[in-house]
């Protein structure tokens, strides 16, 4: 796939960033080929199959109760919808030789089949999906003996993360396929989930597979995650809808996070400015767990990237009135500072990676494992911050962050021998560890692919 593992200087100049574009394209194409090849090898298994180890390159054992093919992860399938649709839009802009055209046709077929699969699951489960599903699309939980126990979902069940990923994935797929019926269905799904989140009626369906990671929910603690992730939903709605619905919701989601989870205006004097807290309590105060205030640096950096992607979409559309333009300007002014503080909190150099959890009291990592996904998310956030930073010092800092994360990602995580897959987790010493960050299945181009596509789009504007 013509991957060269091109590294950047510690303090790269913007012109040098173009040198890494070929490697990003190679990663994107390798991921698509892997997904298509694995999908086509079994006619009776109509699921995205990334049940493969980046450590060994081998398939997970089929009888493994967590990693095997008897467990379908709703997150993977739902994320794949958005990923495949976005990659297809990207392929539209590639030079179309025979290989690209063939790959595009294969991915379009997979997208259509997966979309119908997701819609069928929703109809059978009261309008919902779930984290664990059987190959026959039945939601389940593991009991205390690790035996699957069926789960009943109904229209009264609250929306969850799999619903969130599925809704925006359906919407992206509908837009690529230009199917008005799918678009309308998905838009309603998206708006219902945003409203449920803002009303406090959203729940996490994540089942914790690595106990040292932060769970989606804590007793008495509320995470920002559904608000942050839905910024990409708001961005899609803003991009494609003819009204300002997506803009209005996006601003509400950003305001929620900034007003409740970020240390602005010395809200919490004992913390550092622009610290980003993962949980607040039911009264919007800091959630303290065993004397610690937990931050997930990767999530905070992902927030910067999704926020700046949203503001860029809104500015490009020129739909914002003067009041909204003022809001966008204030939001963008904060993002480089949030990037700087939380990158400083989380980046572990050497070997290069971002810790999973950081204690804002002791200023030390409480889970020093380094998942792969936070690096491409931070690369996107850094490059977007560069485009709106107000002075040369901040712009140079953003380029430095980009360079450090790029080098760590391609040097420490990407496996050329295994279709350019990324190792899921490294230890603080840079050693490969077999720990599941959220799900064992490999990323179907969601964190890595969507970020790299956005980065390539920004780099084109620099030329």
C-alpha positions in Angstrom: 0.0 0.0 0.0 3.1 2.3 -0.4 3.3 3.0 3.3 6.7 4.6 4.1 6.4 5.4 7.8 7.4 9.0 7.2 8.3 10.8 10.4 8.2 14.5 11.1 10.7 16.8 12.9 9.9 17.7 16.5 8.8 21.1 15.4 7.5 20.7 11.9 6.7 23.5 9.5 3.3 23.4 7.8 4.8 22.6 4.4 6.4 19.5 5.8 3.0 18.0 6.7 2.3 17.2 3.1 5.0 14.5 3.3 2.8 12.3 5.4 -0.3 12.4 3.2 0.7 9.3 1.2 1.0 7.2 4.4 -2.5 8.4 5.5 -3.9 7.4 2.1 -2.2 4.0 2.4 -3.8 3.4 5.8 -7.3 4.4 4.5 -7.1 2.1 1.5 -5.6 -0.8 3.5 -8.5 -0.6 6.0 -11.1 -0.6 3.2 -9.5 -3.6 1.5 -9.3 -5.5 4.8 -13.0 -4.8 5.6 -14.1 -5.8 2.1 -12.0 -8.9 1.9 -13.1 -10.1 5.3 -16.8 -9.3 4.6 -16.7 -11.2 1.3 -15.1 -14.4 2.7 -18.3 -15.5 4.4 -21.6 -15.2 2.6 -23.5 -16.3 5.7 -22.0 -13.7 8.1 -23.5 -10.3 7.2 -21.5 -8.3 9.6 -18.4 -6.1 9.5 -15.7 -8.6 10.7 -12.7 -6.9 12.3 -12.3 -9.7 14.8 -8.6 -9.9 14.2 -5.6 -9.2 16.4 -3.2 -6.4 15.4 -0.6 -8.1 17.7 -0.5 -11.4 15.8 -2.5 -10.7 12.7 -4.6 -13.8 13.4 -8.3 -14.0 13.7 -9.7 -14.2 17.3 -10.7 -17.8 18.3 -14.3 -18.3 17.1 -15.2 -19.8 20.5 -13.8 -16.9 22.6 -16.9 -15.7 24.6 -15.9 -12.0 24.2 -13.8 -11.8 21.1 -15.4 -14.6 19.0 -18.0 -14.4 16.2 -20.8 -15.2 18.6 -20.6 -11.6 19.9 -21.6 -8.8 17.6 -20.6 -5.4 19.0 -23.2 -2.8 18.2 -20.6 0.0 18.5 -18.5 -1.6 15.7 -21.4 -2.1 13.3 -22.9 1.3 13.9 -19.6 3.1 13.7 -18.9 1.2 10.5 -21.9 2.8 8.8 -20.5 6.3 9.2 -17.0 5.2 8.5 -17.9 3.4 5.2 -20.1 6.3 4.0 -17.4 8.9 4.7 -14.7 6.7 3.1 -16.9 6.4 0.0 -17.2 10.2 -0.2 -13.4 10.3 0.1 -13.0 7.8 -2.7 -15.2 9.9 -4.9 -12.3 12.5 -4.8 -9.5 10.0 -5.5 -8.1 9.3 -8.9 -10.2 6.5 -10.3 -8.2 3.7 -11.7 -9.7 0.2 -12.0 -8.6 -0.7 -8.4 -10.3 2.3 -6.8 -13.5 1.8 -8.8 -13.6 -1.9 -7.9 -13.0 -1.1 -4.2 -15.7 1.6 -4.2 -18.2 -0.8 -5.7 -17.4 -3.4 -3.0 -17.7 -0.9 -0.2 -21.0 0.5 -1.6 -22.5 -3.0 -1.5 -21.3 -3.6 2.1 -22.7 -0.2 3.1 -26.1 -1.0 1.6 -26.4 -4.4 3.3 -25.1 -3.2 6.6 -27.6 -0.3 6.5 -30.5 -2.6 6.0 -29.2 -4.9 8.8 -29.1 -2.0 11.2 -32.6 -0.8 10.2 -34.0 -4.3 10.7 -32.4 -4.6 14.1 -34.0 -1.3 15.2 -37.5 -2.5 14.0 -37.1 -5.7 16.0 -36.0 -4.0 19.2 -38.3 -1.1 19.8 -36.2 1.4 17.8 -32.9 0.5 19.5 -29.6 -1.3 19.3 -27.3 -2.5 22.0 -23.6 -3.0 22.8 -23.8 -6.9 22.8 -25.8 -8.7 20.1 -25.9 -12.2 18.9 -25.3 -12.9 15.2 -29.1 -13.1 14.8 -29.2 -9.5 16.1 -30.6 -10.3 19.6 -29.4 -8.0 22.4 -28.0 -9.6 25.4 -25.9 -9.2 28.6 -23.4 -11.5 30.3 -24.5 -12.7 33.7 -22.2 -13.2 36.6 -21.1 -16.6 35.2 -20.3 -15.0 31.8 -23.2 -16.7 30.2 -25.3 -14.7 27.7 -28.7 -13.5 29.0 -31.2 -12.1 26.6 -32.2 -8.4 26.9 -35.6 -7.0 26.0 -35.6 -3.6 24.4 -38.8 -1.6 23.8 -39.9 1.8 22.6 -39.7 2.9 26.2 -36.1 1.9 26.6 -33.7 4.9 26.9 -31.3 5.8 24.0 -27.8 4.6 24.4 -24.4 4.9 22.7 -25.1 2.2 20.1 -28.2 4.2 19.2 -26.1 7.3 18.9 -23.5 5.8 16.6 -26.2 4.1 14.6 -28.3 7.3 14.1 -25.5 9.3 12.7 -24.2 6.4 10.7 -27.6 5.9 9.1 -27.7 9.6 8.3 -24.3 9.6 6.7 -25.2 6.5 4.7 -28.4 8.0 3.6 -26.6 11.0 2.4 -24.1 9.0 0.4 -26.8 6.8 -1.1 -29.0 9.9 -1.7 -32.0 8.0 -0.2 -34.5 10.5 1.1 -36.4 7.9 3.0 -33.3 6.8 4.9 -32.3 10.4 5.5 -35.7 11.3 7.0 -35.7 8.2 9.3 -32.1 8.8 10.4 -32.7 12.5 11.0 -35.6 11.7 13.3 -33.5 9.2 15.1 -30.7 11.7 15.5 -32.9 14.5 16.8 -34.6 12.2 19.3 -31.3 11.1 20.8 -30.0 14.7 21.1 -33.2 15.7 22.8 -33.0 12.8 25.2 -29.4 13.7 26.0 -30.2 17.3 26.7 -33.1 16.2 28.9 -30.8 13.8 30.9 -32.6 10.7 29.6 -29.6 9.1 27.8 -27.9 6.0 29.3 -24.6 4.2 28.6 -24.9 0.7 27.2 -21.2 0.1 27.3 -20.2 -3.1 29.1 -16.8 -2.8 30.7 -14.3 -5.3 29.3 -11.2 -3.7 30.9 -11.9 -2.8 34.5 -9.1 -0.2 34.8 -10.8 1.9 32.1 -13.5 4.4 33.0 -17.0 3.1 32.6 -19.7 4.9 30.7 -21.6 5.5 33.9 -20.7 5.9 37.6 -23.2 5.9 40.5 -23.8 9.6 40.9 -21.5 10.7 38.1 -22.4 12.0 34.7 -20.1 12.0 31.7 -19.9 14.5 28.9 -19.4 11.7 26.3 -22.8 11.6 24.6 -22.8 15.4 24.2 -19.3 15.4 22.8 -19.9 12.5 20.3 -23.1 14.1 19.1 -21.2 17.1 17.9 -20.5 15.0 14.8 -24.2 14.4 14.5 -24.8 18.2 14.7 -22.1 18.7 12.1 -23.7 16.3 9.7 -27.1 18.0 10.1 -25.6 21.4 9.7 -23.8 20.3 6.5 -26.8 18.7 4.8 -30.0 20.2 6.1 -31.4 23.3 4.7 -32.3 24.8 8.1 -30.3 25.8 11.1 -31.4 22.8 13.3 -27.9 21.2 13.4 -26.3 24.6 14.2 -28.6 25.2 17.1 -28.1 21.8 18.6 -24.4 21.9 18.1 -24.1 25.2 20.0 -26.2 23.7 22.8 -24.0 20.6 23.0 -20.8 22.7 23.1 -22.3 25.1 25.7 -23.2 22.1 27.9 -19.7 20.8 27.9 -17.9 24.1 28.3 -20.2 25.2 31.1 -20.1 22.0 33.1 -16.9 20.0 32.3 -14.2 22.6 31.5 -12.4 24.7 34.0 -13.1 28.2 32.6 -13.0 31.5 34.5 -11.4 29.8 37.6 -14.6 27.8 38.2 -12.5 25.3 40.1 -9.6 27.3 41.6 -7.7 24.2 42.8 -7.5 22.9 39.2 -5.5 24.2 36.3 -7.2 26.5 33.8 -8.8 24.5 30.9 -8.7 21.2 32.8 -11.4 18.9 31.4 -13.3 16.7 33.9 -14.8 13.5 32.8 -17.6 13.4 35.4 -19.8 15.8 37.3 -22.3 14.9 39.9 -26.1 15.2 39.8 -25.8 18.9 41.0 -23.2 19.8 38.4 -20.4 19.8 40.9 -17.1 18.0 40.5 -17.4 14.2 40.8 -14.8 13.0 43.3 -13.9 9.3 43.2 -11.7 8.1 46.1 -10.2 11.5 46.4 -9.5 11.8 42.7 -11.0 14.0 39.9 -10.7 12.0 36.8 -10.0 13.3 33.3 -9.8 11.3 30.1 -7.3 13.4 28.1 -8.2 11.6 24.8 -11.8 12.5 25.2 -11.0 16.2 25.9 -8.8 16.3 22.8 -11.5 14.6 20.8 -13.9 17.3 21.9 -11.6 20.0 20.5 -11.5 18.2 17.2 -15.2 17.7 16.9 -15.9 21.2 18.0 -13.6 22.8 15.4 -15.0 20.5 12.7 -18.5 21.7 13.6 -17.5 25.4 13.6 -15.7 25.0 10.3 -18.8 23.5 8.7 -21.0 26.3 10.0 -18.7 29.0 8.9 -18.4 27.5 5.4 -22.1 27.3 5.0 -22.5 31.0 5.9 -25.8 30.3 7.6 -24.9 31.9 10.9 -26.3 35.2 11.9 -24.2 37.8 13.7 -25.1 36.4 17.1 -24.1 32.9 16.1 -20.9 34.2 14.5 -20.0 35.8 17.8 -20.6 32.5 19.6 -18.4 30.6 17.1 -15.6 33.1 17.6 -15.7 32.7 21.4 -15.8 29.0 21.1 -12.8 28.8 18.7 -10.7 31.1 20.9 -10.9 28.5 23.7 -10.0 25.5 21.7 -6.2 25.9 21.4 -6.0 26.4 25.2 -8.0 23.3 25.9 -5.8 21.4 23.4 -2.6 22.7 25.1 -3.7 21.9 28.7 -5.1 18.5 28.1 -2.3 17.4 25.7 0.1 18.4 28.5 -1.9 16.4 31.0 -2.1 13.2 28.9 0.9 12.9 26.6 3.6 10.4 27.8 6.9 11.0 26.1 8.8 8.7 25.8 7.5 6.5 24.3 4.8 8.6 22.8 1.1 8.1 23.5 -1.8 9.6 25.5 -2.7 8.1 28.9 -6.2 6.8 29.3 -7.0 8.5 32.7 -5.4 11.4 34.5 -6.0 12.6 38.1 -6.5 16.4 38.2 -5.6 16.5 41.9 -2.3 14.7 41.9 -1.5 15.7 38.3 -0.6 12.1 37.6 -1.9 9.3 35.3 -4.1 6.9 37.2 -4.4 4.6 34.1 -1.2 5.0 32.1 -2.3 2.6 29.3 -2.2 4.4 25.9 -5.0 3.5 23.5 -4.4 4.1 19.8 -7.5 6.2 19.1 -6.6 9.3 21.0 -3.6 9.9 18.7 -5.5 10.4 15.4 -8.2 12.3 17.3 -5.5 14.7 18.7 -3.8 15.0 15.3 -7.1 16.2 13.9 -7.7 18.6 16.8 -4.1 20.0 16.5 -4.3 20.7 12.8 -7.8 22.3 13.2 -6.5 24.4 16.1 -3.6 25.5 13.9 -6.1 26.8 11.3 -7.8 29.1 13.8 -5.0 30.0 16.3 -4.6 33.7 16.7 -0.8 34.0 16.9 2.4 32.3 15.7 3.3 30.8 19.1 0.0 28.9 19.3 0.2 27.9 15.7 3.7 26.5 16.2 2.6 24.6 19.3 -0.3 23.0 17.4 2.2 21.9 14.7 4.4 20.4 17.5 1.5 18.5 18.9 0.6 17.2 15.5 4.1 16.1 14.8 4.5 14.3 18.2 1.2 12.4 17.8 1.9 11.5 14.2 5.3 10.1 15.0 4.0 8.1 17.9 1.1 6.8 15.9 3.0 5.6 12.8 6.1 4.5 14.7 4.5 2.8 17.7 1.0 1.6 16.7 0.7 1.0 12.9 1.6 -2.6 11.8 2.6 -2.6 8.1 2.7 -6.4 8.2 -0.9 -6.7 9.2 -2.8 -4.4 6.7 -1.6 -1.3 8.5 -3.8 -2.1 11.5 -3.2 -0.2 14.7 -2.2 -1.8 17.9 -5.1 -1.1 20.3 -3.2 -0.4 23.5 0.4 0.2 24.6 1.7 0.4 28.2 3.4 3.6 29.5 6.7 1.9 28.6 5.6 1.5 25.0 5.1 -2.3 25.3 2.2 -3.9 23.5 -0.4 -5.1 26.0 -3.4 -7.2 25.2 -6.0 -5.0 26.8 -9.3 -4.0 25.3 -9.9 -0.2 25.2 -13.6 -0.5 24.6 -14.3 -3.4 22.3 -11.9 -6.1 21.1 -12.8 -5.8 17.4 -10.5 -3.6 15.4 -11.5 -0.1 14.4 -13.6 -0.2 11.2 -12.0 3.1 10.1 -14.0 5.2 12.6 -11.4 6.9 14.9 -8.5 6.4 12.6 -10.1 6.8 9.2 -12.5 9.7 9.9 -9.7 11.7 11.5 -7.2 11.0 8.6 -9.8 12.0 6.0 -10.4 15.3 7.8 -6.6 15.8 8.1 -6.1 15.2 4.4 -8.9 17.7 3.6 -7.2 20.4 5.7 -3.8 19.6 4.1 -5.3 20.2 0.7 -6.2 23.7 1.7 -2.5 24.4 2.7 -1.2 23.6 -0.8 
